[in-house]
Amino acid sequence: MAEHTPEAEEVADLRAEQTPGKYILFAVVTVVFTAIDQWTKILVQRNIGPLRDEIKVIDGFLSFVHAENPGAAFGMFGSSDYRMYFFGVFTLIALFVLGRMLYELPRDDRFQNVALGLIMSGAIGNAIDRVMKQSVTDFIRVYTENPTLKNWLESSWYGSAEWPSFNIADAAIVVGMGMFVIHWMFLEEEIDDEAEPEPPEADTAEAS
């Protein structure tokens, strides 16, 4: 007879959470946003000249440009000869961690499932760029031309009135991380309260 140890019960609980629906939702989010990321990058590469052309979407705030970033966020490691090895190892670790989180995720937690799918799509989207051309296509430019705000930003610790250009993959990662923060701050406590069993009612009847 199998022993009912805490470890065995934990394994059984994890197996009970492995349903097709959980993985289908994750796969759909990952594939859809990876496809959107790659499609938009192809459009940018074909229609916007690198560091030259600009399509204004909201004048003074948002436009589409074409920048090739050989590094990570804010151009970090862009000049390193070992950047591809670093990005490769980092991507593999991220994919493993995300896969493990998905495996341990409750099957009915669609909110965190979508968050994981967004982050996975971002990691895959930028990884495809680095494998194919050793750089990542960024095209979303957010900035301000408001004189007061521009002067304040340029004189602050940030030193610029423009955020570094980014892409759909970057946005998916940020949104996914934001969803985790929202879950941790507002939803996790509600779930824990719902799952907490009510204490047994006191037996007021005395044995005669």
MARKE-340453 format. One record per atom (N, C-alpha, C, CB): x, y, z; residue in three letters. Coordinates in steps of 0.1 Angstrom, whole numbers, plus 5000, padded with zeros to 4 digits. Atoms other than C-alpha are relative to their C-alpha. Glycine has a CB too. Example, Ala and Ser with C-alpha at 12.3 -4.5 7.8 and 13.67 -1.06 7.14 Angstrom:
<atoms>
500949885000ala;512349555078ala;500950125000ala;499050005012ala;499149895000ser;513749895071ser;499250115008ser;500450054986ser;
</atoms>
This chain:
<atoms>
500849885000met;500050005000met;500950135000met;499050005012met;499249875001ala;501350354990ala;499950085013ala;499650084988ala;500049924988glu;502350575019glu;499550144997glu;501450015007glu;500549875002his;500450905022his;500950105007his;498550015006his;499149904995thr;503451125028thr;499750144995thr;501549964997thr;500249875005pro;503351505024pro;500550024986pro;500650115009pro;499449995013glu;505651474994glu;499149934989glu;501449944999glu;500850075009ala;503351214978ala;498750074997ala;499749865005ala;501249935002glu;500251424984glu;500350134991glu;499550055014glu;499649885008glu;502051734969glu;500149964985glu;501350065004glu;499950055014val;502851534937val;498649974995val;500949875000val;501450035005ala;499251404935ala;499250134997ala;499349925011ala;500749875002asp;497951764939asp;500550074987asp;500250095012asp;499549945012leu;500251884911leu;499549934988leu;501550005000leu;500550085011arg;499151604888arg;498650034997arg;500249855002arg;501449975002ala;495551694894ala;499850134993ala;499350005014ala;500149875007glu;496252044881glu;500450004986glu;500950105008glu;499550005014gln;497551924848gln;498849964991gln;501249894998gln;501150025009thr;494551964825thr;500350064986thr;498750065006thr;499849945013pro;494552024787pro;499750144998pro;499349924989pro;500549875001gly;492652344791gly;501150105004gly;498850025007gly;499049914995lys;495452504811lys;501150024990lys;500649945013lys;499049995009tyr;498052434785tyr;499650054987tyr;500749864998tyr;500549945012ile;495852524756ile;499950155001ile;498649944997ile;500149854998leu;495152874770leu;501450064999leu;499450035013leu;498649955000phe;498952924776phe;500550004986phe;500849915009phe;499450015014ala;499852804741ala;499350104991ala;499749864994ala;500749905009val;497153024724val;500650145003val;498550005003val;499549874997val;498353334742val;501550024995val;500050035016val;498650005005thr;502053254735thr;500150014985thr;500749885005thr;499950005015val;501553184698val;499450124994val;499249874995val;500649885005val;499253474692val;500950125001val;498650035006val;499249884998phe;501453734707phe;501449994994phe;500150035015phe;498750025007thr;504653584693thr;499850044985thr;500549865002thr;500349975014ala;503053604659ala;499850154997ala;498749924995ala;500249865001ile;501953964664ile;501350075001ile;499050055011ile;498649944999asp;505454054675asp;500849994988asp;500749945012asp;499250025012gln;507053904645gln;499450074988gln;500249854997gln;500649935011trp;504554044621trp;500250155000trp;498549975000trp;499849864999thr;504854394633thr;501550044997thr;499750065014thr;498649975003lys;508654374632lys;500349994985lys;500949905008lys;499850015014ile;508554254596ile;499550124992ile;499349874994ile;500649885006leu;506254544587leu;501050125001leu;498750035006leu;499049894997val;508754784603val;501249994991val;500450005015val;498850025008gln;511754634586gln;499850034985gln;500549865001gln;500349985014arg;510054654552arg;499650154996arg;498949914995arg;500749875003asn;508455004555asn;500650125007asn;498649995003asn;499449884993ile;510555224579ile;501549994999ile;499550005015ile;498550005001gly;514155314572gly;500650015014gly;500450124992gly;499450004987pro;516455244601pro;500650145004pro;501249895001pro;499549874995leu;517155554622leu;499850124991leu;501549985003leu;500249895009arg;515755774595arg;498650044999arg;500549954986arg;501449975002asp;512055744589asp;499349995013asp;499449904990asp;500850004988glu;509355804614glu;498550024996glu;500450115010glu;501449995002ile;505555754614ile;499450055013ile;499449864995ile;500649944988lys;503855984638lys;498649945002lys;499950155000lys;501350064996val;500855814656val;499250115008val;500249875007val;500549894992ile;500156074683ile;501150115001ile;499549955014ile;499049905001asp;502056394676asp;500450055014asp;499550124992asp;499449954987gly;504356484705gly;499949895011gly;499350125004gly;500150104989phe;503756154723phe;500449864995phe;498749995005phe;499850145004leu;503855834702leu;500350004985leu;498849915003leu;499750025015ser;505455734668ser;500749874998ser;500950124995ser;499350125004phe;506855434650phe;501350034993phe;499149914991phe;498749985006val;510555424641val;500649864997val;500950085010val;499350135002his;513055154632his;501450005006his;500149974984his;498750014994ala;515955074655ala;500349865002ala;500050085014ala;499550134997glu;518054764658glu;500950005012glu;500849954987glu;499350004987asn;519154694693asn;500849875002asn;499050015012asn;499350124998pro;522054444696pro;500149955015pro;501450024995pro;499950044986gly;521854444734gly;498749975006gly;500650125007gly;501250034992ala;519254404761ala;499350135002ala;500349935014ala;500749874997ala;516954674777ala;501050115002ala;499249985012ala;499249884999phe;518455024774phe;501349984993phe;500250045015phe;498750025007gly;521154884751gly;501149935007gly;500550124995gly;499050064992met;522954694778met;500649884993met;499449955014met;499250115006phe;525654444767phe;500050014985phe;499449875004phe;500049995015gly;525254574731gly;501349994994gly;499450134996gly;498750015005ser;528954594726ser;500949885004ser;500850135003ser;499350124994ser;529954274744ser;500149894989ser;499349955012ser;499850115009asp;531453994723asp;499349885004asp;501549984998asp;500650124995tyr;529753744745tyr;498550015002tyr;500749965013tyr;501449974998arg;526253894744arg;499149894996arg;499650134993arg;500950115005met;524753604724met;500049885009met;500549964986met;499950104990tyr;526053354749tyr;499150035012tyr;501449965004tyr;500849954988phe;524553564777phe;498549994998phe;500450145004phe;501450005003phe;521253604760phe;499549864998phe;499750084987phe;500450145002gly;521153234751gly;499749935013gly;501049924992gly;500250074987val;521653114787val;498950065007val;501350025008val;501149944993phe;519253374801phe;498749964994phe;500250164998phe;501350055006thr;516553274776thr;499749865004thr;500150014985thr;500250144996leu;516952904784leu;499549995015leu;501249924998leu;500449994985ile;516752984822ile;498550055001ile;500950085008ile;501449944999ala;513653204816ala;498949904995ala;499950134992ala;501050105006leu;511852934795leu;499849895010leu;500549944987leu;500250104990phe;512552674822phe;499250045012phe;501449955005phe;500749944989val;511352894850val;498550024997val;500650135005val;501449985004leu;508152984831leu;499349874998leu;500050084987leu;500650135001gly;507552624823gly;499749935013gly;500949904992gly;500350054987arg;507852524859arg;498950075007arg;501350015008arg;501149924994met;505552804870met;498749954994met;500250154998met;501350055006leu;502952684845leu;499649875005leu;500249994984leu;500350144995tyr;503252324857tyr;499450015014tyr;501349925001tyr;500549984986glu;502652444893glu;498750085001glu;501150055009glu;501149914999leu;499852684884leu;498749925001leu;500050094987leu;501450064999pro;496252594895pro;499350004986pro;499250065011pro;500650015013arg;494252484865arg;499050104997arg;499449864998arg;501149905002asp;491552744870asp;500550145002asp;498949985010asp;499449864999asp;493953044874asp;500350054987asp;501349995009asp;499849955014arg;493453194840arg;500850135000arg;498750024993arg;499449874999phe;494753534851phe;501549984999phe;499650085013phe;498650025000gln;498253414859gln;500549924988gln;500549935013gln;499750075012asn;498153174830asn;500250094988asn;498849904996asn;499849905011val;497653464805val;501350085002val;498850095000val;498849924997ala;500453654823ala;501349924996ala;500150035015ala;498950095004leu;502853354818leu;500149994985leu;499849865006leu;500050005014gly;501853334782gly;500550124993gly;498649974994gly;499549885005leu;502553694776leu;501550015002leu;499450125007leu;498650004997ile;505953674792ile;500849904991ile;500449975015ile;499450105008met;506753354773met;500150054985met;499249875000met;500049955013ser;505753524740ser;501150104998ser;498650054996ser;499049905001gly;508053814747gly;501449945000gly;499950095012gly;498750065000ala;510953594755ala;500349934987ala;500149895012ala;499850075012ile;510453384724ile;500250104988ile;498849914997ile;499949905011gly;509853694701gly;501350064999gly;498950105002gly;498749945000asn;513053864711asn;501149904997asn;500350075013asn;499050105003ala;514953534710ala;500149974985ala;499749875008ala;500050035015ile;513953474674ile;500850114993ile;498550004994ile;499249895006asp;515353814665asp;501549985002asp;499650145006asp;498650024998arg;518653744681arg;500649884993arg;500349985016arg;499550125007val;519053404665val;500150034985val;499149885002val;500149975014met;518053534631met;501050114995met;498650044996met;499249895004lys;520053864630lys;500850065010lys;499150104993lys;499149954989gln;521853914663gln;499650145005gln;501450004995gln;500549884995ser;519754214671ser;498550005001ser;500550134991ser;501450004998val;516254304682val;499450124994val;499649995015val;500649895007thr;513954524661thr;499150075010thr;499249964988thr;500949924991asp;512454804683asp;499450114991asp;500850075011asp;500649915009phe;509955044668phe;499050105007phe;499349934989phe;501049924993ile;507555194694ile;500850115008ile;499149925010ile;499349894994arg;508855544704arg;498950085008arg;500650094989arg;500849924991val;507255714734val;500850125005val;499449925012val;499249884997tyr;508356074741tyr;499050115003tyr;500950044988tyr;500849884998thr;507056424750thr;500750124994thr;499750025015thr;499549885005glu;507456754734glu;499450125008glu;499750024985glu;500549904991asn;505556944761asn;501250075007asn;499049945011asn;498849934995pro;508057214771pro;500349985015pro;499950154997pro;499850024986thr;507457194808thr;500449865004thr;498750045008thr;499750134996leu;507456824811leu;501349954994leu;498949904995leu;498750045007lys;510356784786lys;501250065008lys;500150064986lys;498949944992asn;512557034806asn;500249935014asn;499750145002asn;499950074987trp;511656854839trp;500749874999trp;498649995006trp;499450135002leu;512556514825leu;501450014997leu;499249924989leu;498649995005glu;515756624809glu;500950055012glu;500150104989glu;499249954988ser;516856794842ser;499949905012ser;499650135004ser;500150094989ser;515856494863ser;501149894999ser;498649935000ser;499050105000trp;517956184871trp;499949924987trp;499749905012trp;500150085012tyr;516556014840tyr;500750074988tyr;498549994996tyr;499249925010gly;518056294817gly;499549994986gly;501349945001gly;500550005014ser;515756244787ser;498550015000ser;500549874993ser;501549995002ala;512256324775ala;499549894991ala;499650134994ala;500450115009glu;512155994755glu;500349875007glu;500750024986glu;499850144995trp;511755634766trp;500749924989trp;498749945005trp;499350095011pro;514055384748pro;498949934992pro;501049915007pro;501050075009ser;512155244718ser;499949855004ser;500450014986ser;500350144996phe;510654904724phe;499149934989phe;499449995014phe;500850085010asn;508554634706asn;498849935007asn;500849904992asn;501250074995ile;505454414711ile;500549905011ile;499249934989ile;499450104991ala;507654144728ala;500350075014ala;501249934994ala;499649934987asp;508954394754asp;498750045007asp;500850134997asp;501349964994ala;505354524760ala;499349885006ala;499150074990ala;500750124994ala;504054164765ala;500749965013ala;500149894990ala;499350034988ile;506754104791ile;499650095011ile;501550004998ile;500449904989val;505954424810val;498649985004val;500250144994val;501450024996val;502254364809val;499849875008val;499149994987val;500050124992gly;502754004821gly;500550015014gly;500849894993gly;499449974987met;504954114849met;499050095009met;501350074999met;501049924993gly;502354384858gly;498849925005gly;499550114991gly;501150084996met;499654124859met;500449915013met;499649904989met;499550074988phe;501753924884phe;499950095013phe;501449944998phe;500149904989val;502054234906val;498650025005val;500750134996val;501449984997ile;498354294904ile;499449885008ile;499150034988ile;500550124993his;497653934914his;500649995014his;500449874992his;499350014987trp;500153944943trp;499450115009trp;501550034999trp;500449904991met;498754274956met;498549995003met;500250144994met;501549994998phe;494954234951phe;499349874999phe;499550094990phe;500850125003leu;493953884940leu;500449885009leu;500149964986leu;499550124993glu;496153634959glu;499349995014glu;501550015002glu;500650004987glu;494753744993glu;498549955000glu;500050135007glu;501450045001glu;491153694981glu;499949854997glu;499350084988glu;500050155002ile;491953344968ile;500349935012ile;501049974989ile;499650064988asp;493653255000asp;498850005010asp;501250065007asp;501249994991asp;490553375020asp;498949904996asp;499550145000asp;501050095005glu;488253174998glu;500449855003glu;499750024985glu;499650144998ala;490352855002ala;500249965014ala;501449994993ala;499850034986glu;490752885039glu;498849945006glu;500450135008glu;501250074995pro;488452635056pro;499550075012pro;500449855003pro;500649944988glu;486052755082glu;500249915012glu;498450024997glu;499750084988pro;486752645117pro;498749935004pro;500450095012pro;501250084997pro;484452375130pro;499250065011pro;500449865005pro;500949944990glu;481452485150glu;500249935014glu;498650004996glu;499850054987ala;481852445187ala;498849925004ala;500350115011ala;501150084996asp;479752165201asp;499550045014asp;500549855001asp;500649944988thr;477552325227thr;499349905008thr;499150124997thr;500850114993ala;475752005236ala;500949935009ala;499349914991ala;499250084991glu;477151835267glu;499549865001glu;499950075014glu;500450144999ala;477151465270ala;499349985014ala;501349914999ala;500750024987ser;474651355296ser;500449875006ser;498550004997ser;
</atoms>
